[in-house]
């Protein structure tokens, strides 16, 4: 937590952060519940999970009764990981490109083209991680009836964790 994504992946030897893989798989198997990613988990559970990942260990999510009773702590931890990256997933350098993509004309293909162009400029570790995260969030939104997390709600909850302006921090 709190270290550069590219550096972290290089040191760990993984293609994507282990916290993303473990938490997203757990949420997809046990956490498709109302308010996932919208409601906060219990702080002590979040801190316990964070310590485990910080020690380069994988928590026993499926065996820990406290976690099984508090699925929101796993979702909160995942958002925290991305919020604490020193350079956000959608990097500071590409902030303007992402903002102009979102502001592009909806009626044309401009928005999608601008977004694709911005995403393709991401460094490889950021690109792979964003791709994995977006696939996970798409699966969460497919269960929007039971989770209350439509694509719009996911965007509202996740955007501040993925895209930040350096000047505003």
N, C-alpha and C positions, 0 to 999 in steps of 0.2 A: 504494500500500500504506500502511495505517495512517492513512488520512484518512476522514472521515465519508462514508458511502455516498451520501446525498442530495446533498451538496456536490460530491462527485466526479462524479456523473452530470450534475448541472447544468452544471458546468464543461466536461465532455467532450462534452455534447450527445447522449449515448447513453441508451437506455432501461435497459440493463443493463450491468454492468461488462464491458469488452472482455476482461479476463482470464478471466471466466466463459465468455463466448462462444467465444473461441479455444481455451481448454483443454478445454472439454466437447466441442466438435466434434472436436478432435484425438483425445481419448480414445475417443470413439465410433467413429472411423474406424480408429485404430491401437492403441488401448490396452485392448481388452476381453480382458485377460490375467489370469491367476491373481494374486490379491493386490492388484489395482488399488485404490488408496486405503488399503490396509492396510500395504503395504510402503513404506518411505521411498526417495526418490530420492537421487542423488549430490548432496551439498551444493553443489559448485561449479557444477553444471548448474542447480540451483534458483536460486542467486544470480545467475547469468548471465541467466536468464529474468526474474527479478525486476527487475534493472536495466533490461532492455529495456522492460518494461511501465511502470516508474517514469518512464522517459523518454518516455512516451506513444507508443512505437513498438510494432509487432506483430512478435514474433519469427518467424523463418522455420522454424517447427516441422517442416514437411514436408521441408525440405532439410537440416536440421542432423543429421548422422549421430550425434553424441553424444546428442541428444535421442531420435532414433529407436531408439537402443540402450538408452535409459534412460527409458522411458515413465513410470516412477514419479516422476521429477522433475517432470513436468507435473502429475500428480495431487497431489504434495506441495505444489507452488506454489499450486494452487487452494485447498487446505485452509488454507495459510498466509494467503492473502488474506483469507479469512473470519475466521480466528482473530485477525488483527491489526486488524480494524475496531474503532475506538474505542467504538462502540455496536454490539453484535452484530446480526446479521441479524434474529433474533427479539429485539427490543430489550429493554434493561434494564427499561423501563417496563412491558413485557408479560410479564416473567419469571414472575410469580405466575400469570398467566392460562394460560400454556403449561404450567406445572407442574401446575396443578389439572386441566387438560384431560387430561394424560397419566395422572393418578391417578383420573380418573372411572371409573365402573363399566363394565367391559368388556362385560357381558352386555346392556347397553342401548345405545341410540344416543347416550347422554350424552357419551361420549368424543369421538365425531365432531362432535357439536354444539358442545361446548366448544372443540374445536380449531378448527373453522370460525370461531367467534366471535372467538377470539384472532387468527387469521390476518387476518380482515377488519379488525381494528383497526390492523394494521401501516401505517406511512406508505407511500404509493404506491411510492417507489423500492425499499423493502424488500419490499413485496408482489410487485412485478414480478420482482425478483431471486430471491426465494424460489420463485416459480412456475417460473421457468426452471430453477433448480437442481433442484427436485423432479422435473421432467419428465426431466432428464438422469439423475438418480439412479435413477428408475424404469426407464429404459432399461438402466442398468448392472445393476440387480437382475434384469431379465428374462433377462440372460445369466449368471445366478448359477451355472449348471452349469460354465461355463468360467472365471468370475472368482472364484468362491467368495464372492462378495458378495451374500448374500441381503439382504432388506429389514432383517432384524435386524442383520446385520453392518454394513450401511451406517449404520444408526442408531447403533450403538456407536461407529463411527469418526467420524461427522460431528457428532453431537449437541454435543460440547464446543466445536466450532468455530462453532456457530450459536446456541447458547443458553447464556448465562453469567449468573451472579448477581453484581451489582455489589459486594455486601457481601463476597463471597468472593475478590475480586481484590486 
